[in-house]
Amino acid sequence: MLLKLLALAVAVIPVLLFLRSVLFRRPTRYSQGLQQFKRQVDVFVWLFIAAVGVIAAIALARMAWTWWG
């Protein structure tokens, strides 16, 4: 189950990055609120990538623990 969630997260990340690059390519004359929203989306994507990394590290640690134990 954990590996399925990890695979789903790995599949979703490129889609999120693509949508962010396509949808948020706006001229600089837009308001400050839109720029703040873009920053928040960027932070969310990095946190999501970090969460996937933590989940992968936990899964690898569990596999190693089972193998050595």
Residue, then its C-alpha position, 0 to 999 in steps of 0.5 A: m500500500l505504501l509503495k502504491l501511494l509512493a508510485l502515485a505521488v511520483a506520477v502526480i509530481p510531473v503533472l503538477l509541475f507541468l500545470r504550474s509552468v503552463l498555467f502560471r506563465r502570466p505577464t508581470r503586470y498582474s497583481q501582487g496577490l497572484q505572485q503570492f499565490k504562485r509562491q504558495v504553490d511553489v512551496f506546496v510542490w517542494l513540501f510534497i516532494a519532501a514528503v515523498g522523499v520521507i515516505a521513500a526513506i521510511a519504506l527503504a528503512r523498513m525493507a532494510w530492517t526486515w532484511w537484516g532482522 
